[in-house]
Amino acid sequence: MQDFRSVILGGGMVAGYAAKELAEQGLKRGELAIVSADTAIPYERPPLSKGFLAGSDPESSVFINNKTFYTEHGIDVRLGTAVRSIDSGARKLKLDGDEIGYEQLLIATGAEVRTFNVPGSDLAGIHYLRSLDDSRGIRDAKADARQAVVIGAGFIGMEVAAVLASGGLEVTLAFPEERVWSRFFAPEMSEFFGNYYEKRGVTIRSGTMVTEFEGEEGHVAGVYAEDDLLPADLVVAGIGVKPVTGFLDGSGINVDNGILVNEYLATNMDGVRAAGDVANYHDVVFDKRRRVEHWDNAVEQGKLAGRLLAGKEEPFIHVPYFFSDVFDLSYEFWGDTEATDRVEYRGNVSTGKFSAWWLRNGIVRAAFVMDRPDEEREAAPTLIQEKRELPATF
């Protein structure tokens, strides 16, 4: 059994940024191993539903560090390797036919997509988007497709629908909620984005429950939305993800909607931390537990994890953030809209040049900014973290 000072379990964005930070902190050769079930070295996720999916970004541009980075720093990268279990008492990982030991373990196994379990859900042409291979598969499939149905009007669904429609496909965006991304957007925002998509050729089907997939010679030919058949030779479903934690059974590590960690990303087991999509952490800004599935969280927790593994103990103090690009729109979001009592707007929602500010007792809790002055986007995280009121002007 080979032993390492640090082992990162999972080869996603957290692993890439943690390894980069460790190298900057003076990592020695042979101290770090990355164990990944993926077949590629750590890569960025935003291009998978944006530039790489559209075909404008080459595959080489998605990697966080190039291959030589890992060899130059003596990092043992084991791809296509699944972990079977963790013995947190003995500090060792059981892999397929092998075991490795660790002094410090960072679990960054991320999340896996939720999939349909209805008649026809095993047909070819039905895709989910999580990995580089997934994005590559959709990109290849769209070259020969004419009609696409994108299921789910959240982050992934809206980005994929925009890419496919921009590529000339007939796109239907189908989702069970009454309006676009209702879990996040205020009603006025849902109305704007719904209208914006329709003007660009996307058919919006709200209140749509998928009951079955129609097939033709083993390939998807349509989506049954209750009694209606939506023609499709390409389907992409973005119906959520779930944290990858099954291998932790019997490890003693506390799990509840992800791995429970404190503000130092530490679990209840000595020497074990978790970060990224799989981590349910204590958010000190909002004083609540939170599990975040966005790029910025993986980047910032990955960097912090690298410093923590290097012996620099510091808490994770960060305002949740994400960004998106759809068609010719770009927007950013900070904070948490939960438990807010009103929304104030600056600019004009109907023109797409606006910001939205969620307040609770007059205090800014969340902000959305799109095509507004830089002063607003620069002020947003500070107003939220410092629990300040929304100023009359910036």
C-alpha positions as a printed Julia matrix, in Angstrom:
394×3 Matrix{Float64}:
   0.0    0.0     0.0
   1.37   3.39   -1.02
   1.07   6.24    1.47
   0.69   9.96    0.75
   0.72  13.03    2.92
  -2.42  14.27    1.13
  -5.0   12.54   -1.04
  -7.73  14.3    -2.99
 -10.62  11.99   -3.75
 -12.32  13.28   -6.87
 -10.79  14.8    -9.98
 -13.01  17.8   -10.65
 -12.55  21.51  -10.22
 -11.8   21.34   -6.5
  -8.95  18.93   -7.19
  -7.51  21.11   -9.93
  -7.53  24.3    -7.88
  -6.46  22.6    -4.64
  -3.47  21.04   -6.42
  -2.57  24.39   -7.95
  -2.73  26.08   -4.54
  -0.68  23.31   -2.9
   2.01  23.73   -5.56
   2.13  27.46   -4.79
   2.43  26.63   -1.09
   5.53  24.51   -1.65
   4.22  21.01   -2.38
   6.97  18.38   -2.47
   7.14  15.58   -5.01
   5.32  12.43   -3.94
   3.23  14.16   -1.27
  -0.07  14.35   -3.19
  -2.3   11.86   -4.99
  -5.52  12.6    -6.88
  -7.91   9.69   -7.26
 -10.56  10.33   -9.9
 -13.34   8.28  -11.46
 -13.23  10.64  -14.46
 -11.11   9.85  -17.49
  -9.68  13.36  -17.87
  -7.46  15.51  -15.69
  -9.32  18.27  -13.76
 -11.19  20.68  -16.01
 -13.43  23.73  -15.8
 -17.18  23.1   -15.9
 -18.65  26.39  -17.27
 -17.4   25.75  -20.85
 -19.28  22.43  -20.89
 -22.58  24.29  -21.23
 -21.13  27.35  -22.94
 -18.15  27.71  -25.29
 -17.04  24.09  -25.54
 -20.59  22.88  -26.1
 -21.1   25.55  -28.76
 -17.88  24.52  -30.49
 -16.17  27.88  -30.03
 -13.72  26.71  -27.35
 -11.23  23.89  -28.04
 -10.98  20.99  -25.61
  -7.48  22.03  -24.61
  -8.86  25.26  -23.13
 -11.02  23.6   -20.48
  -8.24  22.08  -18.36
  -7.32  23.85  -15.11
  -3.7   22.74  -15.28
  -2.03  21.04  -18.21
  -0.75  17.49  -17.97
   2.85  18.54  -17.4
   1.83  20.42  -14.24
   1.09  17.14  -12.45
   4.27  15.4   -13.55
   6.44  18.44  -12.82
   5.14  18.56   -9.23
   5.26  14.8    -8.69
   1.5   14.47   -8.24
   0.19  10.92   -8.6
  -2.99  11.23  -10.71
  -5.08   8.06  -10.94
  -7.84   8.46  -13.54
 -10.73   6.09  -14.13
 -10.33   4.87  -10.55
 -13.34   4.37   -8.33
 -13.08   4.31   -4.54
 -14.93   1.47   -2.85
 -14.74   2.6     0.76
 -12.87   4.7     3.28
 -11.39   3.36    6.5
 -11.15   6.65    8.35
  -9.7    4.99   11.43
  -6.79   3.4     9.56
  -6.66   6.38    7.16
  -6.76   4.4     3.96
  -8.84   4.24    0.79
  -9.94   0.98   -0.77
  -9.83   1.26   -4.55
 -10.43  -1.25   -7.3
  -7.8   -3.87   -6.47
  -5.61  -1.5    -4.49
  -5.33   0.52   -1.3
  -3.63   3.82   -0.56
  -2.98   5.52    2.75
  -3.24   9.19    3.66
  -2.43  11.6     6.45
  -4.96  14.12    5.14
  -7.93  13.38    2.91
  -9.93  15.9     0.89
 -13.19  14.46   -0.45
 -14.29  16.26   -3.6
 -16.38  13.65   -5.38
 -18.9   16.23   -6.56
 -22.38  15.29   -7.68
 -24.03  13.05  -10.24
 -27.01  13.83  -12.45
 -30.54  12.78  -11.65
 -31.97  10.73  -14.5
 -35.41   9.83  -15.79
 -36.99   6.49  -15.0
 -39.95   6.46  -17.38
 -40.72   4.36  -20.47
 -38.15   5.02  -23.17
 -35.62   6.72  -20.91
 -32.92   4.29  -22.09
 -33.2    5.36  -25.74
 -30.17   6.7   -27.58
 -30.2   10.45  -28.04
 -31.19  11.28  -24.46
 -28.36  13.18  -22.8
 -27.47  14.6   -19.42
 -24.74  17.16  -18.88
 -22.2   16.78  -16.11
 -18.84  15.71  -17.51
 -16.55  16.56  -20.39
 -17.64  13.33  -22.07
 -21.29  14.39  -21.69
 -20.64  17.78  -23.28
 -18.65  16.17  -26.09
 -21.52  13.76  -26.73
 -24.13  16.54  -26.94
 -21.87  18.64  -29.14
 -21.44  15.74  -31.56
 -25.15  14.89  -31.51
 -26.34  18.41  -32.24
 -24.41  18.44  -35.51
 -26.92  15.97  -36.98
 -30.01  17.02  -35.03
 -32.9   19.23  -36.16
 -35.34  19.26  -33.24
 -34.26  19.32  -29.61
 -36.19  19.19  -26.37
 -34.4   20.53  -23.32
 -36.03  19.38  -20.09
 -35.61  21.65  -17.08
 -35.49  25.45  -16.97
 -32.78  25.86  -14.39
 -29.14  26.83  -14.86
 -28.12  23.96  -17.16
 -31.37  23.81  -19.1
 -31.36  27.49  -19.95
 -27.71  27.51  -21.04
 -28.05  24.39  -23.18
 -31.27  25.63  -24.8
 -29.52  28.88  -25.72
 -26.54  27.06  -27.26
 -28.72  24.67  -29.28
 -31.03  27.42  -30.53
 -28.04  29.57  -31.46
 -26.76  26.61  -33.46
 -29.88  26.55  -35.62
 -31.89  23.78  -33.97
 -35.61  23.97  -33.28
 -35.65  23.96  -29.48
 -38.43  23.36  -26.98
 -37.69  24.17  -23.34
 -40.02  22.02  -21.22
 -40.32  22.13  -17.44
 -42.91  21.3   -14.74
 -42.93  24.68  -13.0
 -45.28  27.53  -13.93
 -42.49  29.84  -15.02
 -38.83  29.84  -16.03
 -36.45  29.05  -13.16
 -39.07  29.87  -10.54
 -36.85  28.62   -7.71
 -34.49  31.51   -8.37
 -36.01  34.2   -10.6
 -38.56  36.69   -9.33
 -41.77  36.64  -11.45
 -40.76  39.73  -13.45
 -37.42  38.11  -14.28
 -39.05  34.85  -15.37
 -41.33  36.81  -17.67
 -38.41  38.67  -19.24
 -36.33  35.53  -19.85
 -39.31  33.56  -21.14
 -40.12  36.29  -23.66
 -36.45  36.68  -24.57
 -36.09  32.97  -25.36
 -39.3   32.88  -27.39
 -38.11  35.82  -29.5
 -35.04  33.74  -30.35
 -37.07  30.79  -31.5
 -37.27  28.69  -28.33
 -40.7   27.23  -27.61
 -41.53  27.49  -23.91
 -43.58  24.66  -22.42
 -44.19  25.41  -18.76
 -46.19  23.11  -16.48
 -44.96  20.13  -18.49
 -44.43  16.74  -16.87
 -42.49  14.21  -18.94
 -44.23  10.85  -18.84
 -42.53   8.89  -21.63
 -40.01   9.04  -24.45
 -40.99   8.0   -27.97
 -38.45   5.93  -29.88
 -37.73   5.02  -33.48
 -35.23   2.25  -34.23
 -33.72   2.6   -30.76
 -33.27   6.39  -30.94
 -35.38   9.05  -29.29
 -37.99  10.57  -31.6
 -40.1   12.54  -29.18
 -41.02  13.43  -25.64
 -44.48  12.78  -24.24
 -45.58  15.7   -22.1
 -48.62  13.98  -20.67
 -50.88  13.73  -23.75
 -48.76  15.88  -26.09
 -45.88  14.51  -28.15
 -42.97  16.93  -28.6
 -40.89  15.84  -31.63
 -37.17  15.51  -30.87
 -34.14  13.78  -32.28
 -32.05  15.21  -29.42
 -33.03  15.46  -25.77
 -30.98  17.09  -23.03
 -32.28  16.79  -19.48
 -31.17  19.09  -16.69
 -33.28  17.87  -13.79
 -30.83  18.29  -10.94
 -27.95  16.46   -9.32
 -27.25  14.6    -6.09
 -23.99  14.46   -4.1
 -21.79  11.4    -4.57
 -21.57   9.91   -1.07
 -22.56   6.24   -1.36
 -18.99   5.02   -0.85
 -19.0    6.61    2.64
 -21.28   3.96    4.14
 -19.54   2.6     7.23
 -16.85   5.3     7.22
 -18.27   7.16   10.2
 -18.28  10.42    8.22
 -21.49  12.36    8.77
 -23.65  12.76    5.66
 -26.86  14.74    5.24
 -27.49  16.17    1.76
 -23.76  15.96    1.21
 -20.86  15.63    3.61
 -21.31  17.76    6.71
 -18.35  20.09    7.28
 -17.69  23.18    9.33
 -16.37  26.53    8.1
 -12.9   24.97    7.9
 -14.24  22.27    5.54
 -13.52  19.69    8.27
 -15.72  16.63    8.76
 -16.36  14.9    12.07
 -13.39  12.6    11.36
  -9.83  13.72   12.04
  -7.81  14.36    8.92
 -10.81  14.36    6.59
 -12.19  17.45    4.83
 -14.67  17.91    2.0
 -15.19  20.66   -0.57
 -17.21  21.54   -3.64
 -20.58  20.16   -4.72
 -20.4   17.3    -2.21
 -19.79  19.52    0.84
 -22.66  20.71    3.04
 -20.83  23.49    4.83
 -21.54  26.05    7.51
 -21.96  29.4     5.76
 -20.77  32.0     8.25
 -22.1   34.92    6.18
 -25.71  33.7     6.35
 -25.28  31.5     9.46
 -26.86  28.45    7.86
 -25.92  25.17    6.23
 -25.48  25.25    2.49
 -24.49  22.94   -0.37
 -23.6   24.83   -3.55
 -23.34  23.36   -7.05
 -21.69  26.24   -8.88
 -18.28  26.96  -10.39
 -17.27  29.74   -8.01
 -17.87  27.61   -4.93
 -15.69  24.81   -6.29
 -12.93  27.27   -7.21
 -12.87  29.11   -3.9
 -13.26  26.02   -1.72
 -10.62  24.27   -3.81
  -8.14  27.1    -3.25
  -8.93  27.18    0.47
  -8.62  23.39    0.7
  -5.14  23.62   -0.82
  -4.1   26.11    1.87
  -5.69  23.98    4.58
  -3.82  20.9     3.4
  -0.65  22.99    3.46
  -1.27  23.74    7.14
  -2.79  27.22    6.89
  -5.94  27.06    8.97
  -8.53  29.63    7.88
 -12.34  29.62    7.58
 -14.39  29.75    4.41
 -16.02  33.19    4.42
 -17.59  33.79    1.05
 -20.78  35.18   -0.49
 -22.28  32.55   -2.83
 -21.87  33.59   -6.46
 -22.51  32.39   -9.98
 -22.64  33.77  -13.51
 -24.27  32.74  -16.76
 -24.14  33.55  -20.46
 -27.25  32.87  -22.57
 -27.56  34.08  -26.16
 -26.1   37.61  -25.97
 -26.89  38.13  -22.28
 -24.45  37.85  -19.39
 -25.47  38.13  -15.77
 -24.11  37.61  -12.28
 -25.73  36.66   -8.99
 -24.63  36.87   -5.35
 -26.2   35.81   -2.09
 -29.3   33.94   -0.98
 -32.91  34.83   -1.86
 -34.4   32.62    0.85
 -36.34  34.35    3.63
 -36.38  37.73    1.88
 -39.44  39.97    2.03
 -39.18  42.11   -1.1
 -37.27  42.72   -4.33
 -36.18  46.13   -5.62
 -35.1   46.77   -9.18
 -32.72  49.25  -10.74
 -32.96  49.88  -14.46
 -35.69  48.36  -16.63
 -36.47  44.64  -16.45
 -38.27  44.65  -19.81
 -35.15  45.88  -21.65
 -32.77  43.36  -20.07
 -30.69  46.1   -18.48
 -31.47  45.79  -14.82
 -30.41  44.67  -11.39
 -32.56  42.96   -8.78
 -31.95  43.29   -5.05
 -33.53  40.92   -2.55
 -34.01  42.5     0.87
 -34.92  41.35    4.34
 -35.92  44.08    6.75
 -34.2   46.51    4.4
 -30.89  44.6     4.42
 -29.46  43.31    1.12
 -29.43  39.51    1.02
 -29.0   38.8    -2.7
 -28.32  40.62   -5.95
 -28.68  39.92   -9.67
 -26.91  42.28  -12.1
 -27.19  42.3   -15.88
 -25.86  45.03  -18.17
 -25.69  47.63  -15.42
 -22.89  49.98  -14.26
 -19.84  48.31  -12.73
 -20.52  50.11   -9.44
 -23.52  47.85   -8.84
 -21.76  44.54   -9.48
 -18.75  45.66   -7.43
 -20.95  46.71   -4.5
 -23.14  43.6    -4.42
 -20.95  41.12   -2.46
 -19.84  43.81    0.01
 -23.4   44.94    0.74
 -24.41  41.32    1.37
 -21.43  40.31    3.49
 -21.54  43.48    5.59
 -25.35  43.23    5.94
 -25.99  46.76    4.72
 -29.06  48.53    3.34
 -29.44  49.15   -0.38
 -28.14  52.67   -1.08
 -30.29  55.14   -2.93
 -27.53  55.51   -5.52
 -24.16  53.87   -6.11
